[in-house]
Amino acid sequence: NMKKKILYFLSTIIKISLLLFFIINFSSNQTFAQTSHCDFDTSKYLKELNNKSNINQINIKTTNLKKWHKNNLKILKNEGKRINQNLKKNFKSIVEIKYVFGTCKYKAKIRQTGDVKDHIKLFNGKIFQSLKVKLLNGNVLGNIRFKLLIPQARGEDEVIVTNILKSMDILSPEIFYIKVNNNGLQTQ
């Protein structure tokens, strides 16, 4: 009877050990897979990845494009000058960062940003909008959260003032112009 208990105990330990081995081995492979989102060796471009001038363009592809467009039309159709907070829904997307030396793709959540409707415009049947982006894996210039604002929502003077403040070593946000392709719609 004692031998059966010892054998049962040992077999349980072996089963648990094997289970833990597979879990640890599987999760480490997943972690490695999640870190390789770029078509270049990021360790060779650490300095360049932190330089905004190396970014050529940002491409966004929303997973459920139909719901995305329906939500945008609701924002535009809604009465008043303010954007209804209930319509600022998150949508799963893929954000592609095109650098001068290669491309990185990350899973992300995007949503409309801004309080007033100057952050969303209908022009020639196309919707231009400011976006709030949250990367779920990876970063851009060390950030996992950032905003892409349409030029009409910010003036030329804001970029100039921010650069002046930075030159004086005064803390200010990182603001610069970048080409963005939002679900097939090219903007800057």
CNS distance restraints for C-alpha pairs under 8 A (distance, minus, plus):
assign (resid   1 and name CA) (resid   5 and name CA) 6.47 0.50 0.50
assign (resid   2 and name CA) (resid   6 and name CA) 6.28 0.50 0.50
assign (resid   3 and name CA) (resid   7 and name CA) 6.07 0.50 0.50
assign (resid   4 and name CA) (resid   8 and name CA) 5.94 0.50 0.50
assign (resid   5 and name CA) (resid   9 and name CA) 5.99 0.50 0.50
assign (resid   6 and name CA) (resid  10 and name CA) 6.06 0.50 0.50
assign (resid   7 and name CA) (resid  11 and name CA) 5.99 0.50 0.50
assign (resid   8 and name CA) (resid  12 and name CA) 6.10 0.50 0.50
assign (resid   9 and name CA) (resid  13 and name CA) 6.27 0.50 0.50
assign (resid  10 and name CA) (resid  14 and name CA) 6.18 0.50 0.50
assign (resid  11 and name CA) (resid  15 and name CA) 6.12 0.50 0.50
assign (resid  12 and name CA) (resid  16 and name CA) 6.11 0.50 0.50
assign (resid  13 and name CA) (resid  17 and name CA) 5.99 0.50 0.50
assign (resid  14 and name CA) (resid  18 and name CA) 6.09 0.50 0.50
assign (resid  15 and name CA) (resid  19 and name CA) 6.09 0.50 0.50
assign (resid  16 and name CA) (resid  20 and name CA) 6.06 0.50 0.50
assign (resid  17 and name CA) (resid  21 and name CA) 6.03 0.50 0.50
assign (resid  18 and name CA) (resid  22 and name CA) 6.24 0.50 0.50
assign (resid  19 and name CA) (resid  23 and name CA) 6.15 0.50 0.50
assign (resid  20 and name CA) (resid  24 and name CA) 5.96 0.50 0.50
assign (resid  21 and name CA) (resid  25 and name CA) 5.94 0.50 0.50
assign (resid  22 and name CA) (resid  26 and name CA) 5.81 0.50 0.50
assign (resid  23 and name CA) (resid  27 and name CA) 6.01 0.50 0.50
assign (resid  24 and name CA) (resid  28 and name CA) 6.09 0.50 0.50
assign (resid  25 and name CA) (resid  29 and name CA) 6.36 0.50 0.50
assign (resid  26 and name CA) (resid  30 and name CA) 6.25 0.50 0.50
assign (resid  27 and name CA) (resid  31 and name CA) 6.09 0.50 0.50
assign (resid  28 and name CA) (resid  32 and name CA) 6.25 0.50 0.50
assign (resid  29 and name CA) (resid  33 and name CA) 6.12 0.50 0.50
assign (resid  30 and name CA) (resid  34 and name CA) 6.08 0.50 0.50
assign (resid  31 and name CA) (resid  35 and name CA) 6.45 0.50 0.50
assign (resid  32 and name CA) (resid  36 and name CA) 6.70 0.50 0.50
assign (resid  33 and name CA) (resid  37 and name CA) 7.98 0.50 0.50
assign (resid  34 and name CA) (resid 137 and name CA) 7.20 0.50 0.50
assign (resid  35 and name CA) (resid 137 and name CA) 7.71 0.50 0.50
assign (resid  35 and name CA) (resid 138 and name CA) 7.45 0.50 0.50
assign (resid  37 and name CA) (resid 104 and name CA) 5.46 0.50 0.50
assign (resid  37 and name CA) (resid 105 and name CA) 5.52 0.50 0.50
assign (resid  37 and name CA) (resid 106 and name CA) 6.59 0.50 0.50
assign (resid  37 and name CA) (resid 138 and name CA) 7.83 0.50 0.50
assign (resid  38 and name CA) (resid  42 and name CA) 7.22 0.50 0.50
assign (resid  38 and name CA) (resid 102 and name CA) 7.32 0.50 0.50
assign (resid  38 and name CA) (resid 103 and name CA) 5.65 0.50 0.50
assign (resid  38 and name CA) (resid 104 and name CA) 4.03 0.50 0.50
assign (resid  38 and name CA) (resid 105 and name CA) 6.41 0.50 0.50
assign (resid  39 and name CA) (resid 102 and name CA) 6.08 0.50 0.50
assign (resid  39 and name CA) (resid 103 and name CA) 5.79 0.50 0.50
assign (resid  39 and name CA) (resid 104 and name CA) 6.51 0.50 0.50
assign (resid  40 and name CA) (resid 101 and name CA) 7.71 0.50 0.50
assign (resid  40 and name CA) (resid 102 and name CA) 6.01 0.50 0.50
assign (resid  40 and name CA) (resid 103 and name CA) 7.41 0.50 0.50
assign (resid  41 and name CA) (resid  45 and name CA) 7.18 0.50 0.50
assign (resid  42 and name CA) (resid  46 and name CA) 6.28 0.50 0.50
assign (resid  42 and name CA) (resid  49 and name CA) 7.93 0.50 0.50
assign (resid  45 and name CA) (resid  49 and name CA) 5.97 0.50 0.50
assign (resid  46 and name CA) (resid  50 and name CA) 6.87 0.50 0.50
assign (resid  47 and name CA) (resid  51 and name CA) 6.99 0.50 0.50
assign (resid  48 and name CA) (resid  54 and name CA) 6.60 0.50 0.50
assign (resid  49 and name CA) (resid  54 and name CA) 7.18 0.50 0.50
assign (resid  49 and name CA) (resid 140 and name CA) 7.64 0.50 0.50
assign (resid  49 and name CA) (resid 141 and name CA) 6.32 0.50 0.50
assign (resid  50 and name CA) (resid 140 and name CA) 7.80 0.50 0.50
assign (resid  50 and name CA) (resid 141 and name CA) 4.74 0.50 0.50
assign (resid  50 and name CA) (resid 142 and name CA) 7.00 0.50 0.50
assign (resid  51 and name CA) (resid  55 and name CA) 7.77 0.50 0.50
assign (resid  51 and name CA) (resid 141 and name CA) 6.97 0.50 0.50
assign (resid  52 and name CA) (resid 141 and name CA) 6.98 0.50 0.50
assign (resid  54 and name CA) (resid  99 and name CA) 5.40 0.50 0.50
assign (resid  54 and name CA) (resid 100 and name CA) 5.50 0.50 0.50
assign (resid  54 and name CA) (resid 101 and name CA) 7.91 0.50 0.50
assign (resid  55 and name CA) (resid  97 and name CA) 7.03 0.50 0.50
assign (resid  55 and name CA) (resid  98 and name CA) 5.96 0.50 0.50
assign (resid  55 and name CA) (resid  99 and name CA) 4.39 0.50 0.50
assign (resid  55 and name CA) (resid 100 and name CA) 6.39 0.50 0.50
assign (resid  55 and name CA) (resid 178 and name CA) 7.76 0.50 0.50
assign (resid  56 and name CA) (resid  97 and name CA) 7.85 0.50 0.50
assign (resid  56 and name CA) (resid  98 and name CA) 5.51 0.50 0.50
assign (resid  56 and name CA) (resid  99 and name CA) 5.39 0.50 0.50
assign (resid  56 and name CA) (resid 100 and name CA) 6.26 0.50 0.50
assign (resid  56 and name CA) (resid 178 and name CA) 7.17 0.50 0.50
assign (resid  56 and name CA) (resid 179 and name CA) 6.94 0.50 0.50
assign (resid  57 and name CA) (resid  97 and name CA) 6.25 0.50 0.50
assign (resid  57 and name CA) (resid  98 and name CA) 5.24 0.50 0.50
assign (resid  57 and name CA) (resid  99 and name CA) 7.26 0.50 0.50
assign (resid  57 and name CA) (resid 178 and name CA) 6.16 0.50 0.50
assign (resid  57 and name CA) (resid 179 and name CA) 4.78 0.50 0.50
assign (resid  57 and name CA) (resid 180 and name CA) 5.68 0.50 0.50
assign (resid  57 and name CA) (resid 181 and name CA) 7.59 0.50 0.50
assign (resid  58 and name CA) (resid  95 and name CA) 6.96 0.50 0.50
assign (resid  58 and name CA) (resid  96 and name CA) 5.70 0.50 0.50
assign (resid  58 and name CA) (resid  97 and name CA) 4.79 0.50 0.50
assign (resid  58 and name CA) (resid  98 and name CA) 6.17 0.50 0.50
assign (resid  58 and name CA) (resid 178 and name CA) 7.48 0.50 0.50
assign (resid  58 and name CA) (resid 179 and name CA) 6.37 0.50 0.50
assign (resid  58 and name CA) (resid 180 and name CA) 4.79 0.50 0.50
assign (resid  58 and name CA) (resid 181 and name CA) 6.26 0.50 0.50
assign (resid  59 and name CA) (resid  95 and name CA) 5.79 0.50 0.50
assign (resid  59 and name CA) (resid  96 and name CA) 4.94 0.50 0.50
assign (resid  59 and name CA) (resid  97 and name CA) 6.53 0.50 0.50
assign (resid  59 and name CA) (resid  98 and name CA) 7.81 0.50 0.50
assign (resid  59 and name CA) (resid 180 and name CA) 5.77 0.50 0.50
assign (resid  59 and name CA) (resid 181 and name CA) 4.61 0.50 0.50
assign (resid  59 and name CA) (resid 182 and name CA) 6.08 0.50 0.50
assign (resid  59 and name CA) (resid 183 and name CA) 7.46 0.50 0.50
assign (resid  60 and name CA) (resid  93 and name CA) 6.72 0.50 0.50
assign (resid  60 and name CA) (resid  94 and name CA) 5.82 0.50 0.50
assign (resid  60 and name CA) (resid  95 and name CA) 4.70 0.50 0.50
assign (resid  60 and name CA) (resid  96 and name CA) 6.32 0.50 0.50
assign (resid  60 and name CA) (resid 180 and name CA) 7.71 0.50 0.50
assign (resid  60 and name CA) (resid 181 and name CA) 6.08 0.50 0.50
assign (resid  60 and name CA) (resid 182 and name CA) 4.89 0.50 0.50
assign (resid  60 and name CA) (resid 183 and name CA) 5.60 0.50 0.50
assign (resid  61 and name CA) (resid  93 and name CA) 5.43 0.50 0.50
assign (resid  61 and name CA) (resid  94 and name CA) 5.23 0.50 0.50
assign (resid  61 and name CA) (resid  95 and name CA) 6.61 0.50 0.50
assign (resid  61 and name CA) (resid 182 and name CA) 6.72 0.50 0.50
assign (resid  61 and name CA) (resid 183 and name CA) 4.93 0.50 0.50
assign (resid  61 and name CA) (resid 184 and name CA) 7.90 0.50 0.50
assign (resid  62 and name CA) (resid  68 and name CA) 7.37 0.50 0.50
assign (resid  62 and name CA) (resid  91 and name CA) 6.75 0.50 0.50
assign (resid  62 and name CA) (resid  92 and name CA) 6.02 0.50 0.50
assign (resid  62 and name CA) (resid  93 and name CA) 4.07 0.50 0.50
assign (resid  62 and name CA) (resid  94 and name CA) 6.40 0.50 0.50
assign (resid  62 and name CA) (resid 183 and name CA) 6.56 0.50 0.50
assign (resid  63 and name CA) (resid  91 and name CA) 7.37 0.50 0.50
assign (resid  63 and name CA) (resid  92 and name CA) 5.64 0.50 0.50
assign (resid  63 and name CA) (resid  93 and name CA) 5.22 0.50 0.50
assign (resid  63 and name CA) (resid  94 and name CA) 7.47 0.50 0.50
assign (resid  64 and name CA) (resid  68 and name CA) 6.32 0.50 0.50
assign (resid  64 and name CA) (resid  91 and name CA) 7.41 0.50 0.50
assign (resid  64 and name CA) (resid  92 and name CA) 7.44 0.50 0.50
assign (resid  65 and name CA) (resid  69 and name CA) 6.15 0.50 0.50
assign (resid  65 and name CA) (resid 183 and name CA) 7.95 0.50 0.50
assign (resid  66 and name CA) (resid  70 and name CA) 6.22 0.50 0.50
assign (resid  67 and name CA) (resid  71 and name CA) 6.06 0.50 0.50
assign (resid  68 and name CA) (resid  72 and name CA) 6.30 0.50 0.50
assign (resid  68 and name CA) (resid  91 and name CA) 7.07 0.50 0.50
assign (resid  69 and name CA) (resid  73 and name CA) 6.22 0.50 0.50
assign (resid  70 and name CA) (resid  74 and name CA) 6.32 0.50 0.50
assign (resid  71 and name CA) (resid  75 and name CA) 6.37 0.50 0.50
assign (resid  71 and name CA) (resid  87 and name CA) 6.60 0.50 0.50
assign (resid  72 and name CA) (resid  76 and name CA) 6.38 0.50 0.50
assign (resid  72 and name CA) (resid 127 and name CA) 7.75 0.50 0.50
assign (resid  73 and name CA) (resid  77 and name CA) 5.95 0.50 0.50
assign (resid  74 and name CA) (resid  78 and name CA) 5.88 0.50 0.50
assign (resid  74 and name CA) (resid  87 and name CA) 7.51 0.50 0.50
assign (resid  75 and name CA) (resid  83 and name CA) 6.37 0.50 0.50
assign (resid  75 and name CA) (resid  84 and name CA) 6.93 0.50 0.50
assign (resid  75 and name CA) (resid  87 and name CA) 6.43 0.50 0.50
assign (resid  76 and name CA) (resid 117 and name CA) 7.76 0.50 0.50
assign (resid  76 and name CA) (resid 120 and name CA) 7.41 0.50 0.50
assign (resid  76 and name CA) (resid 121 and name CA) 7.79 0.50 0.50
assign (resid  76 and name CA) (resid 122 and name CA) 7.88 0.50 0.50
assign (resid  78 and name CA) (resid  83 and name CA) 7.75 0.50 0.50
assign (resid  78 and name CA) (resid  84 and name CA) 7.52 0.50 0.50
assign (resid  81 and name CA) (resid 116 and name CA) 5.76 0.50 0.50
assign (resid  81 and name CA) (resid 117 and name CA) 5.55 0.50 0.50
assign (resid  82 and name CA) (resid 115 and name CA) 5.70 0.50 0.50
assign (resid  82 and name CA) (resid 116 and name CA) 4.30 0.50 0.50
assign (resid  82 and name CA) (resid 117 and name CA) 5.71 0.50 0.50
assign (resid  83 and name CA) (resid  87 and name CA) 7.53 0.50 0.50
assign (resid  83 and name CA) (resid 114 and name CA) 7.41 0.50 0.50
assign (resid  83 and name CA) (resid 115 and name CA) 5.43 0.50 0.50
assign (resid  83 and name CA) (resid 116 and name CA) 5.47 0.50 0.50
assign (resid  83 and name CA) (resid 117 and name CA) 5.84 0.50 0.50
assign (resid  84 and name CA) (resid  88 and name CA) 7.22 0.50 0.50
assign (resid  88 and name CA) (resid 111 and name CA) 5.78 0.50 0.50
assign (resid  88 and name CA) (resid 112 and name CA) 5.32 0.50 0.50
assign (resid  88 and name CA) (resid 113 and name CA) 7.06 0.50 0.50
assign (resid  89 and name CA) (resid 111 and name CA) 5.66 0.50 0.50
assign (resid  89 and name CA) (resid 112 and name CA) 7.29 0.50 0.50
assign (resid  90 and name CA) (resid 109 and name CA) 5.71 0.50 0.50
assign (resid  90 and name CA) (resid 110 and name CA) 5.39 0.50 0.50
assign (resid  90 and name CA) (resid 111 and name CA) 4.82 0.50 0.50
assign (resid  91 and name CA) (resid 109 and name CA) 5.30 0.50 0.50
assign (resid  91 and name CA) (resid 110 and name CA) 5.36 0.50 0.50
assign (resid  91 and name CA) (resid 111 and name CA) 6.32 0.50 0.50
assign (resid  92 and name CA) (resid 107 and name CA) 7.43 0.50 0.50
assign (resid  92 and name CA) (resid 108 and name CA) 5.91 0.50 0.50
assign (resid  92 and name CA) (resid 109 and name CA) 4.70 0.50 0.50
assign (resid  92 and name CA) (resid 110 and name CA) 6.64 0.50 0.50
assign (resid  93 and name CA) (resid 107 and name CA) 6.06 0.50 0.50
assign (resid  93 and name CA) (resid 108 and name CA) 5.12 0.50 0.50
assign (resid  93 and name CA) (resid 109 and name CA) 5.71 0.50 0.50
assign (resid  93 and name CA) (resid 110 and name CA) 6.69 0.50 0.50
assign (resid  94 and name CA) (resid 105 and name CA) 6.59 0.50 0.50
assign (resid  94 and name CA) (resid 106 and name CA) 5.62 0.50 0.50
assign (resid  94 and name CA) (resid 107 and name CA) 4.77 0.50 0.50
assign (resid  94 and name CA) (resid 108 and name CA) 5.68 0.50 0.50
assign (resid  95 and name CA) (resid 105 and name CA) 5.66 0.50 0.50
assign (resid  95 and name CA) (resid 106 and name CA) 5.26 0.50 0.50
assign (resid  95 and name CA) (resid 107 and name CA) 6.37 0.50 0.50
assign (resid  95 and name CA) (resid 108 and name CA) 6.33 0.50 0.50
assign (resid  95 and name CA) (resid 135 and name CA) 7.76 0.50 0.50
assign (resid  96 and name CA) (resid 103 and name CA) 6.82 0.50 0.50
assign (resid  96 and name CA) (resid 104 and name CA) 5.62 0.50 0.50
assign (resid  96 and name CA) (resid 105 and name CA) 4.32 0.50 0.50
assign (resid  96 and name CA) (resid 106 and name CA) 6.40 0.50 0.50
assign (resid  97 and name CA) (resid 103 and name CA) 5.64 0.50 0.50
assign (resid  97 and name CA) (resid 104 and name CA) 5.23 0.50 0.50
assign (resid  97 and name CA) (resid 105 and name CA) 6.38 0.50 0.50
assign (resid  97 and name CA) (resid 140 and name CA) 7.90 0.50 0.50
assign (resid  98 and name CA) (resid 102 and name CA) 6.17 0.50 0.50
assign (resid  98 and name CA) (resid 103 and name CA) 4.54 0.50 0.50
assign (resid  98 and name CA) (resid 104 and name CA) 6.68 0.50 0.50
assign (resid  99 and name CA) (resid 103 and name CA) 5.74 0.50 0.50
assign (resid 106 and name CA) (resid 135 and name CA) 6.48 0.50 0.50
assign (resid 106 and name CA) (resid 136 and name CA) 7.00 0.50 0.50
assign (resid 106 and name CA) (resid 137 and name CA) 5.79 0.50 0.50
assign (resid 106 and name CA) (resid 138 and name CA) 6.31 0.50 0.50
assign (resid 107 and name CA) (resid 135 and name CA) 6.07 0.50 0.50
assign (resid 107 and name CA) (resid 136 and name CA) 5.41 0.50 0.50
assign (resid 107 and name CA) (resid 137 and name CA) 6.11 0.50 0.50
assign (resid 108 and name CA) (resid 133 and name CA) 6.82 0.50 0.50
assign (resid 108 and name CA) (resid 134 and name CA) 5.47 0.50 0.50
assign (resid 108 and name CA) (resid 135 and name CA) 4.27 0.50 0.50
assign (resid 108 and name CA) (resid 136 and name CA) 5.06 0.50 0.50
assign (resid 108 and name CA) (resid 137 and name CA) 7.51 0.50 0.50
assign (resid 109 and name CA) (resid 133 and name CA) 5.97 0.50 0.50
assign (resid 109 and name CA) (resid 134 and name CA) 5.25 0.50 0.50
assign (resid 109 and name CA) (resid 135 and name CA) 6.54 0.50 0.50
assign (resid 109 and name CA) (resid 136 and name CA) 7.33 0.50 0.50
assign (resid 110 and name CA) (resid 131 and name CA) 6.46 0.50 0.50
assign (resid 110 and name CA) (resid 132 and name CA) 5.59 0.50 0.50
assign (resid 110 and name CA) (resid 133 and name CA) 4.61 0.50 0.50
assign (resid 110 and name CA) (resid 134 and name CA) 6.36 0.50 0.50
assign (resid 111 and name CA) (resid 131 and name CA) 5.59 0.50 0.50
assign (resid 111 and name CA) (resid 132 and name CA) 5.35 0.50 0.50
assign (resid 111 and name CA) (resid 133 and name CA) 6.83 0.50 0.50
assign (resid 112 and name CA) (resid 129 and name CA) 7.00 0.50 0.50
assign (resid 112 and name CA) (resid 130 and name CA) 6.06 0.50 0.50
assign (resid 112 and name CA) (resid 131 and name CA) 4.82 0.50 0.50
assign (resid 112 and name CA) (resid 132 and name CA) 6.16 0.50 0.50
assign (resid 113 and name CA) (resid 119 and name CA) 7.08 0.50 0.50
assign (resid 113 and name CA) (resid 130 and name CA) 5.61 0.50 0.50
assign (resid 113 and name CA) (resid 131 and name CA) 5.11 0.50 0.50
assign (resid 113 and name CA) (resid 132 and name CA) 5.41 0.50 0.50
assign (resid 113 and name CA) (resid 147 and name CA) 7.73 0.50 0.50
assign (resid 114 and name CA) (resid 119 and name CA) 5.74 0.50 0.50
assign (resid 114 and name CA) (resid 130 and name CA) 6.99 0.50 0.50
assign (resid 115 and name CA) (resid 119 and name CA) 7.72 0.50 0.50
assign (resid 117 and name CA) (resid 121 and name CA) 7.43 0.50 0.50
assign (resid 118 and name CA) (resid 152 and name CA) 6.81 0.50 0.50
assign (resid 118 and name CA) (resid 153 and name CA) 5.66 0.50 0.50
assign (resid 119 and name CA) (resid 128 and name CA) 7.99 0.50 0.50
assign (resid 119 and name CA) (resid 129 and name CA) 5.40 0.50 0.50
assign (resid 119 and name CA) (resid 130 and name CA) 5.19 0.50 0.50
assign (resid 119 and name CA) (resid 149 and name CA) 7.24 0.50 0.50
assign (resid 119 and name CA) (resid 150 and name CA) 6.58 0.50 0.50
assign (resid 119 and name CA) (resid 152 and name CA) 7.41 0.50 0.50
assign (resid 119 and name CA) (resid 153 and name CA) 5.54 0.50 0.50
assign (resid 120 and name CA) (resid 127 and name CA) 6.91 0.50 0.50
assign (resid 120 and name CA) (resid 128 and name CA) 5.64 0.50 0.50
assign (resid 120 and name CA) (resid 129 and name CA) 4.13 0.50 0.50
assign (resid 120 and name CA) (resid 130 and name CA) 6.43 0.50 0.50
assign (resid 120 and name CA) (resid 150 and name CA) 7.95 0.50 0.50
assign (resid 121 and name CA) (resid 127 and name CA) 5.62 0.50 0.50
assign (resid 121 and name CA) (resid 128 and name CA) 5.13 0.50 0.50
assign (resid 121 and name CA) (resid 129 and name CA) 6.27 0.50 0.50
assign (resid 122 and name CA) (resid 126 and name CA) 5.50 0.50 0.50
assign (resid 122 and name CA) (resid 127 and name CA) 4.59 0.50 0.50
assign (resid 122 and name CA) (resid 128 and name CA) 6.38 0.50 0.50
assign (resid 123 and name CA) (resid 127 and name CA) 6.39 0.50 0.50
assign (resid 123 and name CA) (resid 128 and name CA) 7.41 0.50 0.50
assign (resid 126 and name CA) (resid 185 and name CA) 7.69 0.50 0.50
assign (resid 128 and name CA) (resid 150 and name CA) 7.01 0.50 0.50
assign (resid 128 and name CA) (resid 185 and name CA) 7.87 0.50 0.50
assign (resid 128 and name CA) (resid 187 and name CA) 7.78 0.50 0.50
assign (resid 129 and name CA) (resid 149 and name CA) 7.13 0.50 0.50
assign (resid 129 and name CA) (resid 150 and name CA) 5.93 0.50 0.50
assign (resid 130 and name CA) (resid 147 and name CA) 7.23 0.50 0.50
assign (resid 130 and name CA) (resid 148 and name CA) 5.51 0.50 0.50
assign (resid 130 and name CA) (resid 149 and name CA) 4.23 0.50 0.50
assign (resid 130 and name CA) (resid 150 and name CA) 5.21 0.50 0.50
assign (resid 130 and name CA) (resid 153 and name CA) 7.85 0.50 0.50
assign (resid 131 and name CA) (resid 147 and name CA) 5.57 0.50 0.50
assign (resid 131 and name CA) (resid 148 and name CA) 5.07 0.50 0.50
assign (resid 131 and name CA) (resid 149 and name CA) 6.31 0.50 0.50
assign (resid 132 and name CA) (resid 145 and name CA) 7.45 0.50 0.50
assign (resid 132 and name CA) (resid 146 and name CA) 6.09 0.50 0.50
assign (resid 132 and name CA) (resid 147 and name CA) 4.51 0.50 0.50
assign (resid 132 and name CA) (resid 148 and name CA) 6.47 0.50 0.50
assign (resid 133 and name CA) (resid 144 and name CA) 7.91 0.50 0.50
assign (resid 133 and name CA) (resid 145 and name CA) 5.60 0.50 0.50
assign (resid 133 and name CA) (resid 146 and name CA) 5.41 0.50 0.50
assign (resid 133 and name CA) (resid 147 and name CA) 5.90 0.50 0.50
assign (resid 133 and name CA) (resid 148 and name CA) 7.59 0.50 0.50
assign (resid 134 and name CA) (resid 144 and name CA) 5.68 0.50 0.50
assign (resid 134 and name CA) (resid 145 and name CA) 4.50 0.50 0.50
assign (resid 134 and name CA) (resid 146 and name CA) 6.77 0.50 0.50
assign (resid 135 and name CA) (resid 139 and name CA) 6.58 0.50 0.50
assign (resid 135 and name CA) (resid 144 and name CA) 4.97 0.50 0.50
assign (resid 135 and name CA) (resid 145 and name CA) 6.35 0.50 0.50
assign (resid 136 and name CA) (resid 144 and name CA) 7.40 0.50 0.50
assign (resid 137 and name CA) (resid 144 and name CA) 7.95 0.50 0.50
assign (resid 138 and name CA) (resid 144 and name CA) 6.84 0.50 0.50
assign (resid 139 and name CA) (resid 143 and name CA) 5.10 0.50 0.50
assign (resid 139 and name CA) (resid 144 and name CA) 4.76 0.50 0.50
assign (resid 140 and name CA) (resid 144 and name CA) 6.55 0.50 0.50
assign (resid 149 and name CA) (resid 153 and name CA) 6.47 0.50 0.50
assign (resid 149 and name CA) (resid 154 and name CA) 7.27 0.50 0.50
assign (resid 150 and name CA) (resid 154 and name CA) 7.18 0.50 0.50
assign (resid 150 and name CA) (resid 187 and name CA) 7.84 0.50 0.50
assign (resid 150 and name CA) (resid 188 and name CA) 7.34 0.50 0.50
assign (resid 151 and name CA) (resid 155 and name CA) 6.79 0.50 0.50
assign (resid 151 and name CA) (resid 188 and name CA) 7.27 0.50 0.50
assign (resid 154 and name CA) (resid 158 and name CA) 6.68 0.50 0.50
assign (resid 155 and name CA) (resid 159 and name CA) 7.39 0.50 0.50
assign (resid 156 and name CA) (resid 160 and name CA) 6.65 0.50 0.50
assign (resid 157 and name CA) (resid 161 and name CA) 5.96 0.50 0.50
assign (resid 158 and name CA) (resid 162 and name CA) 6.02 0.50 0.50
assign (resid 159 and name CA) (resid 163 and name CA) 6.24 0.50 0.50
assign (resid 159 and name CA) (resid 175 and name CA) 6.11 0.50 0.50
assign (resid 159 and name CA) (resid 176 and name CA) 6.67 0.50 0.50
assign (resid 160 and name CA) (resid 164 and name CA) 6.24 0.50 0.50
assign (resid 161 and name CA) (resid 165 and name CA) 6.17 0.50 0.50
assign (resid 162 and name CA) (resid 166 and name CA) 6.18 0.50 0.50
assign (resid 162 and name CA) (resid 172 and name CA) 6.16 0.50 0.50
assign (resid 162 and name CA) (resid 173 and name CA) 7.06 0.50 0.50
assign (resid 162 and name CA) (resid 174 and name CA) 7.73 0.50 0.50
assign (resid 162 and name CA) (resid 175 and name CA) 7.12 0.50 0.50
assign (resid 163 and name CA) (resid 167 and name CA) 6.16 0.50 0.50
assign (resid 164 and name CA) (resid 168 and name CA) 6.43 0.50 0.50
assign (resid 165 and name CA) (resid 169 and name CA) 6.41 0.50 0.50
assign (resid 165 and name CA) (resid 170 and name CA) 5.14 0.50 0.50
assign (resid 165 and name CA) (resid 171 and name CA) 7.16 0.50 0.50
assign (resid 165 and name CA) (resid 172 and name CA) 6.57 0.50 0.50
assign (resid 166 and name CA) (resid 170 and name CA) 5.41 0.50 0.50
assign (resid 166 and name CA) (resid 171 and name CA) 6.60 0.50 0.50
assign (resid 166 and name CA) (resid 172 and name CA) 6.37 0.50 0.50
assign (resid 177 and name CA) (resid 188 and name CA) 6.52 0.50 0.50
assign (resid 178 and name CA) (resid 188 and name CA) 5.56 0.50 0.50
assign (resid 179 and name CA) (resid 186 and name CA) 7.22 0.50 0.50
assign (resid 179 and name CA) (resid 187 and name CA) 5.83 0.50 0.50
assign (resid 179 and name CA) (resid 188 and name CA) 4.31 0.50 0.50
assign (resid 180 and name CA) (resid 185 and name CA) 7.97 0.50 0.50
assign (resid 180 and name CA) (resid 186 and name CA) 5.79 0.50 0.50
assign (resid 180 and name CA) (resid 187 and name CA) 5.21 0.50 0.50
assign (resid 180 and name CA) (resid 188 and name CA) 5.78 0.50 0.50
assign (resid 181 and name CA) (resid 185 and name CA) 5.19 0.50 0.50
assign (resid 181 and name CA) (resid 186 and name CA) 4.30 0.50 0.50
assign (resid 181 and name CA) (resid 187 and name CA) 6.19 0.50 0.50
assign (resid 182 and name CA) (resid 186 and name CA) 6.45 0.50 0.50
assign (resid 182 and name CA) (resid 187 and name CA) 7.73 0.50 0.50
